[in-house]
Amino acid sequence: MSVTDDKTTPASFSAGAARRAIELARQTLQIEADAILALKNRLGDDASEPLAQAVHLLLQCNGRAVVSGIGKSGHIGRKIAATLASTGTPSLFMHPAEAAHGDLGMVTPNDVFIAISNSGETGELMAIMPIVKRMGAVIIAMTGNDHSSLARMANVHLNVGVDKEACTLNLAPTASTTATLAMGDALAVSLLDARGFLEEDFARSHPGGALGRRLLTHVRDVMRSGDAIPAVSPDVSLSQALMEITRKGMAMTAVVDADFRPIGVFTDGDLRRLLERGQDFSQFRIAEIMHANPRTVNQDQLAVDAVQLMEEFRINQLLVTDAQGVLTGALHIHDLTRAKVI
């Protein structure tokens, strides 16, 4: 439905009101952009910089990063915990009120406790911090006040303070939550780089995503194997080879030697080209009309490598071999599509 539809646009929302809404949106984005830029300019350049200390503490951590906050800070904390977990830092979010009623039992002396509070005085969080400290967990605080109770209690304090909120009343957490989230992202990115975290590592924590399928799926996981492999010996007739192609439903057959190593391939396309020449090839041995030295892919290669080979040579099938060159499978482009590799 269009935004100009009378059913969805109040009559009182005039052109002037629309212009004010757009102007406030611009102001909000500018205030939040300025808040993030202020964080960037606040960072120092040496090992004494709190961000560098926080990264060091998390790198040395033998437990988990336990992130905690309440209200809007809690929502941001959940996102930071999720980002850390997906980029190589074992993490969880702990609600401070639940922590006070038993969940603190999940915290160990080996953990790093990341406490988030814009004021640094949030009652629910401050009620559990002395216990967290007595447990021996290292504390990283993210607040907007260097002199707050939480900042003074922490081993490292990351100042995420902002000059003002984007809210026209300067009350609703807007710029402050954006700045906190950005600092959490900065911490996570710095950590993943320091850990040497790679695409393959990211894929292992995202197996259900497109990247996971690309980097975790091997040819052996999607190839057709055993009796499903179309294969004939070089001395069979064309008609016998066609029967094998029909039975296996791959529009081709491999031609293999006595050790089951592929020496050729014959496809439906090859058959069409033969028929266009108008000769009777029914009595030919398949070795006389096959394509020798067929394209192959190793069973231990990534499935995405097979996709690249198919695209490079404009083919729809590949023969699969092991390290000794023995035929172990066959791969059709439809197999890769079904596996959502492409």
N, C-alpha and C positions, 0 to 999 in steps of 0.2 A: 504494500500500500504506500502511496506517495506521501511525503511529509507535508505536501500542500493539500492533502485530502481534508475536507471539512470535518470528517469524523475523528481525525487524529490531531488536528491543530486548533487549539482554543482560539475563539475569535479575539480574545484580549491580547493574544501574542502578536503584537503589531510589528511593523518593520523596525520601529525604534527599539522594541524589546529584543528582537532578533540581533540587531547590531550590538546591543549591550552584552548579550550572551556571548557573542563571538569575541568581543573585546575582553570580557572577563576570562574567557578560555585562553586567549593570547597571554594575558597577564599571569594566569596560573602557570602556563608552560614556561614563561620567562622566569618567574620567581623560582620554580623548581629547578630550572636549568642553572640559574645563578647559584642556588644552594649547592648543587653538585660541583659546580666550578669552584666554589669557595672551599669545598672539601679537598679538591685537587691542589689548590694553592696552599692549603694548610699543611700538606705533607712535607716532611723533611727529606733529607737525602742520605742519611747515614744509618748505622745499625741501631742508634738510639731512638730512631723514629718508632712511635708506638705500633704502627702497622707492621714494620719489620720485626718487632718483638713478638707481636701476635702470631705472625707467620712462623717464627722460630719455635714458639711454644707449641703450636699445633703440629709442626713437623716432628717434634720430640715426643708428642703424646703417644702413649702406648694403649690408651683407651679410646674413648669417643669424644666428639664435640657434642656437648649437651647444651642446646640453645633454649633460652627461656625468656618469656615476656608476657605481658597481659594486655588485653585491649588491642589497639591497632599495632602496638609493638609486638604483640603475640602473633598477629597475622604475618607481619614482616619476618618474625623469627622462624615461623614455619617454612617460609620460602627460603630463608638463608640455610636452614638445616637441610632442606631438600637439595639445594644447589651444592652444598658441601658434600653430601652423600653421593651425588651423581658425578662428582669430579674427584673422587679418590680419598675423601676424608670421612670415615665412618661417623655418622651423626644421627641425632634424634632431637625432637622438640619435646620439652617438658613444660606443661602448664604450671605456673607457680602455685596456684590454689590447690591443684591436685597433688603437687609435690608435698605440700604441707600436710596432706592426708594419706601419705604412704608412698607416693611415687619417688620420693627422695631416695628410696632404697635402690633405685636404678643407678644412682651416682656412685662412682668409685674414686679412690685416690688417684687413679691413673687417667681420669678424665680431665678435659678442659671445659669449664662451664662458661658459656657466653651469655651474659645477662644484658637484656636490652630494656632501657627505660629512658625516655626523653628527658624527664626531670631528674632521674637518678635517685628518686625518693619514693617510688611506687611501693605502697604498703605491702601488698602480697609478695612482691619480689624480695623486699628488704627483710621480711619475716623469715625467709629461708636462707638468706645469704650467710649469716653467721654459722649455720649448720654446715653449709657447703664448704665454707672455709675450714671449719674444724675437721671435716672429712679428709682434707688434704688435697682437694681438687684445685687446679689452677683456675683463676678467674680472669676472664677478659670482659670488661664492661664496655657497652656502647651507649653513651648518654650525650645529652646536649649541654652538660654542665660539668666542667673540670673539677669543681669544688663540691660536688654532690656526695652524699654518703656512699653511694654505690661506686663512684669513681675513686674515692679514697680507699675503699676496701679492696679494689681489684689489683691484681698483679700488673695488668696493662689496661689502660683506658684509651679507647678510641673515641675522640670527640666528634660527634655528628651533629653538633649544634647548628642552627640556622638563624638568620637575622629575623625572619618573620615567616609565618605560615601563608600559604596561598589563599586560604580562606579569608573572605572579606571581613570577617569578624576577628581574624587572627586567633581563632580558637581550635577549629577542627584540625587534627593532625593531617597535614598534606605535604608541605615541603619537608617537614621533619621525617616523615616516614619514607619519602622518596630518597632523602639523603642517607637514611639508615640502610635501606635496601641497596643503594649504590655502593655503600661501604662494605656491605656483606658480599656483594659481587666482586668488588676489588680484592677482598680477602681471599675469596674462593679462587679467583683467577691467579693471584700471586702464589697460592698454595699448589695449584695443579701444575704450574710451571716449575716450581721448586721440586716437586715430586717427580718430574719427568713424565707426567701423565700424557698418554698418547691417544690417538683415535681408537685404537684397539681396546684400551682400557675403558674409554667412554662407552664403546659398543657393548662391553660386558655388563655394564649397569643399565643399558637400554636395549635388551635383546628383542623387545617387541617393536622397536622402531625401525625405520628404513635403514638407518646407519648400522644398527645391530645386524640386520639381515645381510647387508653388504659385507660386513667385516667378520661375521661369525659363521656364515654359511659356506661350507666347502663343497666342491664338486661331488665328493662321495656321498654327501647328505641328500642330494637331489637327483643323482644319476639313476638310470635304469640298470639293473644288474641281474646276474644269473640267467634264467631262462628268458628274461625280457630283452636280452641283448640280441639284435639281429646279426647273425654271423654265418658265413658259408665258407667252404674251402675253395681254393682257386680253380679246381677242376670241375665244379658243378656247371650245369647249363644255365643259360639266361632264364629259362622258364622256372628252374628250381630256385634261382635267386629271387625271382619275382614272387614265388610262393612264400619265401622267407620274409620278404618285405611286407607282404599282405598280412601274414600271421602276426608279426611283431608291431605293425602299425606305426612305424617311424619314418616311412617314406624313404628308407634307405637300408642297406645292409653293409656290414663290414665284410671284407674278404681277409681271412686269416690263414697263417701258415700252420704247420704241424704243432708249433709251440704256442698257438693261439695269440700270436703277435699280428697286429693289423698290417697288411701289405697293400691294401687297396680299399676303395669304397665305391659302391654303385647306388645311385639315387634315382628317384622318380624323374628328376630333371634330365638325367642322363638317358633314361628310356625315351623320353619325349624327343630328345635331340636325335636319337637313333631312328625313331619312326619317321622323323621329318626327312631323313635321307632316303627313305623308300626301299631299304634293303631288308631281306629276311635274316634277322639275327637270331632266330629261335634256336639254332643249333650251335651257336658260338658258346665256348666256355667263358665263364665270367672273367677269368684272368685276361682274356683278350680285349675286353671292352671296359674294364674297371678303370677308375682313377688311381694310379699308383701313388704311394707316399701320402696318404691322407692326413688331414689336419687332426691333431690329437691334443688332449689336455690331460695333465696329470691329476689323478684322483684327489691328491692332497692340496691342489691349488684352490684358491677362493673361487666361488661360483661366479663372482663378478669378473674374474679373469676370463672365464669361458664366454661371458657376454661380450667382452672386448674383442676376443678372437672372432666370434660370430659376426660382429659388426664390421671388423676390419676386412674380413674375407667374404662378407655378404653370403653367409651360409646359415642354415637353420639347424644343422645337426653337427655334433662333434663326437668322435670316439674318445673313450677315456681309458687311460693306461696307468699301470703302476710304475714304480721306479725301474723295473726291469723291462719295461716296454710291453708287458703282457696286457691284452685287452681285458679290462675289468668292468667296463660299463659303457653306456651310450647316453648321450644327452641331447634332448630336443629343446628348442627355444621355448616351447610350451611348458616344459618342466620348470624352467627358470621363471616363467610368468606365474605359474601356480604357486611357486615358493616365494613370490613377491620380491625376488631379487631384482627384477625389472618391472 
